[in-house]
Amino acid sequence: MRRLLTALVLLLATTGLLASPAASASSGPRGPKPTIVLVHGAFADASGWSDVIKRLQRAGYPTIAPANPLRGVPSDSTYVAGVLRSINGPIVLVGHSYGGIVMTNAATGNPNVKALVYVAAFAPDEGEPLIALQTKFPGTRLGLEALDIRPTGPDSYDGYIKASLFREVFAADLPAGTTALMAATQRPGDLSTLQQPSGPPAWKAIPSWYLVAKQDQVIPAAAQRFMAERAGARTREVNASHVAMMSRPDATADLITTAARTAH
């Protein structure tokens, strides 16, 4: 099996079919454009970035949105760090919600990551768990009463937002038909992630941007502003629910491309 995989890799490489996203990136006077890596959060999947991806691709940016495993901060961060290591050239790393803590850890020590963009996302400091930031200011509606909790093993539980509350808590500015589909297809988060401490934050060494969602019912806007200011992030605000990348894709893509121009 190993020989077969090796032969396949060599075949793809020699035929030009195997290349990192950056290898085929559009180039400008300052070299290839950075690869944009989009990390989704809990109760969602990579499809939430679809409208942003369309805009980034039209602007000539190679873009990928890997599946965040949602199994725990250490393992999820390790997975995304591996994705980042597979990319040649500069990277702009973008995270939404729980994806923020993942990218904060995954980017640490990677010199190719030139910018971080938080979209209504957690930007913890070292030792901070998500629950401390989510409840630091009043306003979150994502408490235990909003979740369906299902055991997945000994001392292991997954949380789903209740279908009856999904739209008003998670995505109140999207059509009801859209949010009904999102609720039905949501990917659960392991509840242990709420208590797991973050490691050394990448934002201490990498320039950061932050898109604050002013109508967010998951991470209160006050918490987002606190994290953005602490990280020294260049901040914009939009009148949006927690899923600002879906309800305000133009503003989200514009902030990402602004960050990308500093890395290009």
N, C-alpha and C positions, 0 to 999 in steps of 0.2 A: 504494500500500500504506500509506504514512504517513497519507494522508487517511482511509483506511478504519479504521486503528487509532485515530486521533483521534476519529472519529465514534463508534466503539464505546465508547471511554472516556467520552465525553460522555453517551452513552445510558445506560450503566451508572450513572454518577454521578447523572443526573437521575431515574432510577427507583429510586435507593436501593440498587442491587445492588452498587455498588462502594464499599467502605469499608474502612478499615484494621481489624484485629482489635480495636483499642482503642475504635473508634467505637461498637461494639455491646456494649462490656463492661458487666457489671453494675456498678452504682454503689452506693456506700455513703455515709455521712455525710461522708466526707473525699474524695469524688469517685470517679471510675471506678477500678476495680481495675486493677493493672498487667497488661500483656500478658506472658505467660510465653513465652520463646523457648528451645527445647530444641535443643542442637547435639550431634549424635552424633559418634562417633569412627571410627577405622579398623576394618576387619573387621566392620562393622555398618552398619545404616541406621536411618532415623528410626522404623521400627516397634518398635525396642527401647524406645521411650518409651511405648508404647501404654497399659500399665497405669497409668503415672503420669499420662498425659493424661486418662484416664477420671476419676481422682480430682480432678485440678485443675479439670476442666470441671464436675464435680458441685459443687465449691466455688465455682463462678461465675467462674473465671478464664479469660479468652480465652487460648488457647494455640495456638502453631504450632511445628512441628518441621521446619524446612527441610532439604533434602538437602545435606549437606556434600560438596563436590566431591571432596575427598581428593586434590587434585592438587599441593598445596604450600602452605606456611604463608602466603606473601604473597598468592597468588591466592585461597585459601580464606577468608582473613581479609577480603579486599576484598569477596568475595561476601557473606559474612555481614554485613559492615558495611552493604552496600546494603540487605539485608533489614531491618536495624534502622532505617535512615533512612526506610523506607516505613511505619513504624508511628507513629501519633500517640499521645502520652501516655507515661506511665511504663512502663518495661520491666524485667523481671527476666530476666537472661540466665543460662542453665544450660548447662554443658558436661560431657560424659563423655569421659574418656580423651584422645585427640588433640583432641577438641573443646574441651578446656580451653585449649590454646595458641591455637586459632583465636579463641575468645571473648576471651581476654586481649588480643589485638591488635585485634579487631573493635570492641570497646567503647571503646577509648581515644579520648577527645575527644568522645564522644556524651553530651550532658547528660541525655538521656532514660533512659539506663541507670542505674537506681537501686540495683541489687544484682546481685552475681555469686554463682552457686552452682556449686561444683566437686563433681562426683560421681566419685570415684576418677579424678581428672583431672589433667592437667599444668597447673601454674600457674607458668610460668617467669618469671624476671627478664630484664631487657634483655640481649641477647647470648647467652642460654643456648639451646642446642639440646636437643631431647628426649632424645637418647641420653645426654647428660651426667646428666640427672635420673633416667632409667630405670636407670642403672647406678651411681648414686651410693651406693646401699646394696645389699647382697646380697639375692637372693630372686627376681629376675625369671626367668621361664622362657621369655620371648619373645625368644630369640636367633635368629641366622640358621639354626641347625639345626632350629628349629621352623617355618620358613617354606618354602613353595614360591615360588620367585622366577621370574618370567616377564618376559622383555624386551618392552617396548612401543614401543621406538624407539631411536635412537642414544643411548647413555648414559642410558637411561631404563628403570627396572625397577619392576614391581609386586610386592608381597609379599602372599601369602595364608597364613593359618595352616593347616598341614597338617590334613586332615580327621581323621587318626588321633590328633592331639594337641589338637584344638580344644576339646573339652569340659574336659579337665583343666587346660589353660592359661588358657582364656578364661572359662569359665562352669561350673565344677565343681558348683555348687549348683543347676543346672537339670536337668530330666529329659533323659535321653539322646535321646529322640525330638525334643525341642525343639532341642537343640544340633546334632543331625544336620542339621536343616533350616537352622539358622543357618550352619553350616559350608558347606553347599551354596550358600547365597545371599549369602555374605559379600561385601562390597565391598572391594577391595584398596586399600592405601595405597601411594602412590609412595614408594619407599625414600629418595628425596632428602629427604623431610620430617624424617628423623631427624637430619640434620646442619644444617638451616636454623636460623639464630639468630632468636630472638624479638625483637620490638620493645619499645618502652616499654610496661610492663604496666598495664592498666586497674586492677588491684587496688590500685595505689598511691593511687588517687583515689576508688575506688568500694568501699563496704562489701562484704565477702565472707563467704561461708559455705562449709564444706567437709564432705563426707561421706566419711569414711575407710572403705574396705573392708578389713577386717582379714585376710581370706584371699586377697587379691589376688595372683595369680601373674604379672601383667603389670607393674604398677607397685607395687613393694613398699610395704607399709603404712608403713614407716619413711620412705620418700621422700614419701609423701602427708602424713605428719605434719610433715615438714620444710617442705614447700611451704606447708601451711596456716598453720603458725606464722609463717613469714616474711611471709606476706601479711596477717597479723593477722586471719585468718578465725575466725569462730565455728565450732567444730568438733564434730561428732558422729561416733561410730564404730558400725559395724554388722558383725556376723559374716557377711560376704558375699564372694563372688568378685568378679572385676573388674566384672561386670555387675550392680552393686548395684541399679540402677534397675529391673532385671527380677526379681531374686530378692527384693528388699526394696522393692517399690513404695510401701508405706505409709510407711516411714521416709523414703524419698526425697521423696515428695510433701509430707510433713509439714515437712521442712527447707525445701523451696521455698516453701511457704505462710508459714512463719515469716519467711523473708527478704522475701516479698511484703508482709507486713503493715507492714514498715518503709517500704515504698515507696508504700503506699496512703494 
